[in-house]
Amino acid sequence: MYLTKEIKEEIFAKHGKGKNDTGTAEAQIALFTHRINHLTEHLKKNRKDYNTERSLVKLVGKRRALLDYLTKKDILRYRAIVKELGLRK
C-alpha cells in the first residue's frame, strides 16, 4: 500500500504540531497532497480509471476547502504550507 502507518506518522510529525497531531489544517493538507500526487501518477498510467479520477477531484476539493479556511484563519500559516508543499496557489 502506498500510504503506510510510517508515512502517515512522518507527514504528521513534519507538518503537524506533534507526532500524533492529525487534526491541524497543515497536517491534513500535507496528507491530501501526498494522496493527490499518488493518484495523479496512477491516472497517468491508467487514464480510463474514472472512479479514481472522481476520487482525485473530490480530494482536490477538500484540500482547496482547507486552504481557503487557512487563508481566512491565519494567512501566515497558509503561506508557509503552500511554500513548503510547493503548491501553485
MDTraj code that builds the backbone (N, CA, C; nanometers):
import mdtraj as md
import numpy as np

residues = "MET TYR LEU THR LYS GLU ILE LYS GLU GLU ILE PHE ALA LYS HIS GLY LYS GLY LYS ASN ASP THR GLY THR ALA GLU ALA GLN ILE ALA LEU PHE THR HIS ARG ILE ASN HIS LEU THR GLU HIS LEU LYS LYS ASN ARG LYS ASP TYR ASN THR GLU ARG SER LEU VAL LYS LEU VAL GLY LYS ARG ARG ALA LEU LEU ASP TYR LEU THR LYS LYS ASP ILE LEU ARG TYR ARG ALA ILE VAL LYS GLU LEU GLY LEU ARG LYS".split()
xyz = np.array([
    [0.0850, -0.1186, 0.0000],
    [0.0000, 0.0000, 0.0000],
    [0.0889, 0.1242, 0.0000],
    [0.0427, 0.2261, -0.0669],
    [0.1230, 0.3465, -0.0831],
    [0.1260, 0.4330, 0.0415],
    [0.0264, 0.4210, 0.1295],
    [0.0173, 0.5072, 0.2465],
    [0.0242, 0.4207, 0.3721],
    [0.1443, 0.3919, 0.4157],
    [0.1631, 0.3078, 0.5335],
    [0.1554, 0.3928, 0.6595],
    [0.1533, 0.3250, 0.7709],
    [0.1473, 0.3926, 0.9002],
    [0.2692, 0.4821, 0.9203],
    [0.3845, 0.4342, 0.8765],
    [0.5079, 0.5105, 0.8941],
    [0.5058, 0.6408, 0.8128],
    [0.4527, 0.6314, 0.6906],
    [0.4457, 0.7510, 0.6061],
    [0.3513, 0.8537, 0.6677],
    [0.2373, 0.8069, 0.7185],
    [0.1433, 0.8986, 0.7829],
    [0.2072, 0.9659, 0.9041],
    [0.2746, 0.8863, 0.9879],
    [0.3383, 0.9431, 1.1063],
    [0.4438, 1.0461, 1.0673],
    [0.5175, 1.0191, 0.9610],
    [0.6193, 1.1123, 0.9142],
    [0.5562, 1.2434, 0.8673],
    [0.4475, 1.2334, 0.7915],
    [0.3784, 1.3531, 0.7428],
    [0.3237, 1.4341, 0.8592],
    [0.2605, 1.3668, 0.9560],
    [0.2018, 1.4374, 1.0693],
    [0.3089, 1.4968, 1.1594],
    [0.4215, 1.4281, 1.1753],
    [0.5298, 1.4826, 1.2578],
    [0.5914, 1.6055, 1.1922],
    [0.6026, 1.6032, 1.0606],
    [0.6660, 1.7133, 0.9891],
    [0.5757, 1.8356, 0.9789],
    [0.4477, 1.8153, 0.9531],
    [0.3579, 1.9267, 0.9262],
    [0.2624, 1.9576, 1.0406],
    [0.2458, 1.8686, 1.1354],
    [0.1576, 1.8940, 1.2478],
    [0.2341, 1.9561, 1.3626],
    [0.1675, 1.9724, 1.4741],
    [0.2322, 2.0290, 1.5920],
    [0.3086, 1.9237, 1.6708],
    [0.2757, 1.7968, 1.6465],
    [0.3430, 1.6875, 1.7143],
    [0.3296, 1.5603, 1.6331],
    [0.3817, 1.4515, 1.6876],
    [0.3789, 1.3244, 1.6139],
    [0.2367, 1.2741, 1.5917],
    [0.1523, 1.2906, 1.6916],
    [0.0157, 1.2380, 1.6828],
    [-0.0860, 1.3453, 1.6472],
    [-0.0415, 1.4577, 1.5965],
    [-0.1321, 1.5666, 1.5625],
    [-0.1861, 1.5459, 1.4220],
    [-0.3077, 1.4940, 1.4134],
    [-0.3680, 1.4660, 1.2836],
    [-0.4764, 1.5666, 1.2477],
    [-0.5067, 1.6584, 1.3369],
    [-0.6217, 1.7448, 1.3178],
    [-0.5935, 1.8813, 1.2610],
    [-0.4687, 1.9266, 1.2662],
    [-0.4430, 2.0615, 1.2164],
    [-0.4610, 2.0664, 1.0654],
    [-0.4941, 2.1836, 1.0178],
    [-0.5165, 2.2006, 0.8745],
    [-0.3898, 2.1688, 0.7952],
    [-0.2739, 2.2086, 0.8478],
    [-0.1487, 2.1832, 0.7771],
    [-0.1226, 2.0346, 0.7599],
    [-0.1482, 1.9570, 0.8642],
    [-0.1255, 1.8124, 0.8575],
    [-0.2205, 1.7483, 0.7572],
    [-0.3460, 1.7899, 0.7582],
    [-0.4429, 1.7333, 0.6651],
    [-0.4117, 1.7734, 0.5213],
    [-0.3696, 1.8968, 0.5010],
    [-0.3344, 1.9421, 0.3667],
    [-0.2148, 1.8637, 0.3151],
    [-0.1166, 1.8405, 0.4010],
    [0.0015, 1.7642, 0.3602],
    [-0.0364, 1.6208, 0.3239],
    [-0.1249, 1.5594, 0.4022],
    [-0.1691, 1.4233, 0.3735],
    [-0.2472, 1.4189, 0.2415],
    [-0.3368, 1.5135, 0.2219],
    [-0.4122, 1.5197, 0.0966],
    [-0.3198, 1.5395, -0.0220],
    [-0.2177, 1.6220, -0.0061],
    [-0.1232, 1.6461, -0.1147],
    [-0.0483, 1.5187, -0.1505],
    [-0.0096, 1.4421, -0.0499],
    [0.0584, 1.3145, -0.0749],
    [-0.0328, 1.2198, -0.1527],
    [-0.1595, 1.2115, -0.1103],
    [-0.2548, 1.1245, -0.1775],
    [-0.2849, 1.1734, -0.3193],
    [-0.2960, 1.3049, -0.3381],
    [-0.3223, 1.3609, -0.4707],
    [-0.2076, 1.3288, -0.5652],
    [-0.0850, 1.3430, -0.5182],
    [0.0306, 1.3125, -0.6022],
    [0.0313, 1.1654, -0.6429],
    [-0.0035, 1.0774, -0.5492],
    [-0.0079, 0.9344, -0.5802],
    [-0.1167, 0.9032, -0.6841],
    [-0.2356, 0.9593, -0.6649],
    [-0.3447, 0.9341, -0.7585],
    [-0.3164, 0.9931, -0.8963],
    [-0.2470, 1.1046, -0.9000],
    [-0.2115, 1.1656, -1.0281],
    [-0.1194, 1.0731, -1.1065],
    [-0.0208, 1.0160, -1.0396],
    [0.0691, 0.9216, -1.1062],
    [-0.0066, 0.7980, -1.1540],
    [-0.1009, 0.7504, -1.0730],
    [-0.1819, 0.6346, -1.1103],
    [-0.2633, 0.6644, -1.2365],
    [-0.3216, 0.7839, -1.2429],
    [-0.4050, 0.8188, -1.3578],
    [-0.3239, 0.8423, -1.4849],
    [-0.1964, 0.8745, -1.4702],
    [-0.1121, 0.8873, -1.5891],
    [-0.0944, 0.7517, -1.6575],
    [-0.0932, 0.6455, -1.5777],
    [-0.0773, 0.5107, -1.6313],
    [-0.2112, 0.4486, -1.6707],
    [-0.3163, 0.4822, -1.5960],
    [-0.4485, 0.4222, -1.6163],
    [-0.5496, 0.5328, -1.6456],
    [-0.5489, 0.5824, -1.7665],
    [-0.6282, 0.7007, -1.7969],
    [-0.7780, 0.6752, -1.8003],
    [-0.8226, 0.5522, -1.8077],
    [-0.9659, 0.5236, -1.8119],
    [-1.0233, 0.4845, -1.6758],
    [-0.9475, 0.5024, -1.5706],
    [-0.9929, 0.4696, -1.4363],
    [-1.0750, 0.5871, -1.3825],
    [-1.2025, 0.5869, -1.4142],
    [-1.2877, 0.7009, -1.3825],
    [-1.3210, 0.7107, -1.2341],
    [-1.3247, 0.5986, -1.1641],
    [-1.3506, 0.6040, -1.0201],
    [-1.2367, 0.6746, -0.9473],
    [-1.1149, 0.6454, -0.9866],
    [-1.0005, 0.7120, -0.9264],
    [-0.9989, 0.8597, -0.9636],
    [-1.0399, 0.8904, -1.0853],
    [-1.0463, 1.0297, -1.1285],
    [-1.1450, 1.1080, -1.0432],
    [-1.2582, 1.0475, -1.0143],
    [-1.3581, 1.1134, -0.9301],
    [-1.3045, 1.1328, -0.7886],
    [-1.2369, 1.0321, -0.7363],
    [-1.1772, 1.0430, -0.6033],
    [-1.0733, 1.1547, -0.5987],
    [-0.9965, 1.1671, -0.7050],
    [-0.8956, 1.2725, -0.7122],
    [-0.9614, 1.4105, -0.7103],
    [-1.0677, 1.4275, -0.7852],
    [-1.1366, 1.5566, -0.7898],
    [-1.1943, 1.5913, -0.6526],
    [-1.2511, 1.4932, -0.5844],
    [-1.3053, 1.5167, -0.4505],
    [-1.1943, 1.5549, -0.3527],
    [-1.0798, 1.4886, -0.3633],
    [-0.9674, 1.5157, -0.2748],
    [-0.9120, 1.6563, -0.2983],
    [-0.9042, 1.6968, -0.4238],
    [-0.8567, 1.8315, -0.4560],
    [-0.9533, 1.9349, -0.3977],
    [-1.0824, 1.9071, -0.4040],
    [-1.1814, 1.9977, -0.3464],
    [-1.1688, 2.0091, -0.1955],
    [-1.1435, 1.8972, -0.1295],
    [-1.1244, 1.9000, 0.0158],
    [-1.0006, 1.9812, 0.0530],
    [-0.8924, 1.9610, -0.0229],
    [-0.7696, 2.0352, 0.0058],
    [-0.7913, 2.1841, -0.0174],
    [-0.8640, 2.2178, -0.1265],
    [-0.8917, 2.3581, -0.1556],
    [-0.9728, 2.4220, -0.0431],
    [-1.0704, 2.3479, 0.0112],
    [-1.1528, 2.3998, 0.1205],
    [-1.0679, 2.4257, 0.2447],
    [-0.9765, 2.3344, 0.2742],
    [-0.8887, 2.3548, 0.3892],
    [-0.7947, 2.4733, 0.3666],
    [-0.7454, 2.4878, 0.2446],
    [-0.6589, 2.6018, 0.2153],
    [-0.7357, 2.7337, 0.2266],
    [-0.8618, 2.7346, 0.1821],
    [-0.9449, 2.8547, 0.1957],
    [-0.9693, 2.8870, 0.3431],
    [-0.9942, 2.7831, 0.4224],
    [-1.0134, 2.8020, 0.5666],
    [-0.8881, 2.8626, 0.6290],
    [-0.7734, 2.8093, 0.5917],
    [-0.6475, 2.8574, 0.6478],
    [-0.6198, 3.0014, 0.6044],
    [-0.6611, 3.0368, 0.4835],
    [-0.6438, 3.1737, 0.4355],
    [-0.7222, 3.2705, 0.5237],
    [-0.8449, 3.2338, 0.5563],
    [-0.9284, 3.3207, 0.6396],
    [-0.8792, 3.3247, 0.7838],
    [-0.8323, 3.2112, 0.8337],
    [-0.7953, 3.1995, 0.9745],
    [-0.6591, 3.2624, 1.0041],
    [-0.5574, 3.2242, 0.9237],
    [-0.4218, 3.2724, 0.9504],
    [-0.3419, 3.2695, 0.8204],
    [-0.3247, 3.3850, 0.7602],
    [-0.2612, 3.3939, 0.6286],
    [-0.1147, 3.3517, 0.6323],
    [-0.0477, 3.3715, 0.7445],
    [0.0933, 3.3326, 0.7543],
    [0.1101, 3.1807, 0.7514],
    [0.0210, 3.1099, 0.8198],
    [0.0244, 2.9633, 0.8161],
    [-0.0057, 2.9135, 0.6757],
    [-0.0995, 2.9793, 0.6080],
    [-0.1339, 2.9436, 0.4702],
    [-0.0129, 2.9590, 0.3790],
    [0.0524, 3.0729, 0.3864],
    [0.1688, 3.0976, 0.3009],
    [0.2809, 2.9991, 0.3292],
    [0.2987, 2.9634, 0.4569],
    [0.4050, 2.8702, 0.4937],
    [0.3786, 2.7304, 0.4367],
    [0.2558, 2.6815, 0.4471],
    [0.2258, 2.5461, 0.3995],
    [0.2282, 2.5414, 0.2469],
    [0.1845, 2.6458, 0.1805],
    [0.1877, 2.6491, 0.0332],
    [0.3317, 2.6478, -0.0150],
    [0.4162, 2.7248, 0.0503],
    [0.5572, 2.7283, 0.0121],
    [0.6263, 2.5946, 0.0401],
    [0.5956, 2.5368, 0.1550],
    [0.6596, 2.4110, 0.1953],
    [0.6206, 2.2948, 0.1048],
    [0.4948, 2.2896, 0.0635],
    [0.4469, 2.1794, -0.0195],
    [0.4644, 2.2071, -0.1689],
    [0.4967, 2.3304, -0.2033],
    [0.5167, 2.3644, -0.3430],
    [0.3876, 2.3722, -0.4219],
    [0.2800, 2.4144, -0.3580],
    [0.1531, 2.4311, -0.4276],
    [0.1558, 2.5623, -0.5047],
    [0.0864, 2.5678, -0.6139],
    [0.0927, 2.6841, -0.7004],
    [0.0253, 2.8053, -0.6417],
    [-0.0891, 2.7838, -0.5754],
    [-0.1648, 2.8985, -0.5297],
    [-0.1422, 2.9270, -0.3837],
])
top = md.Topology()
chain = top.add_chain()
for i, resn in enumerate(residues, 1):
    res = top.add_residue(resn, chain, resSeq=i)
    for name in ("N", "CA", "C"):
        top.add_atom(name, md.element.get_by_symbol(name[0]), res)
traj = md.Trajectory(xyz[None], top)
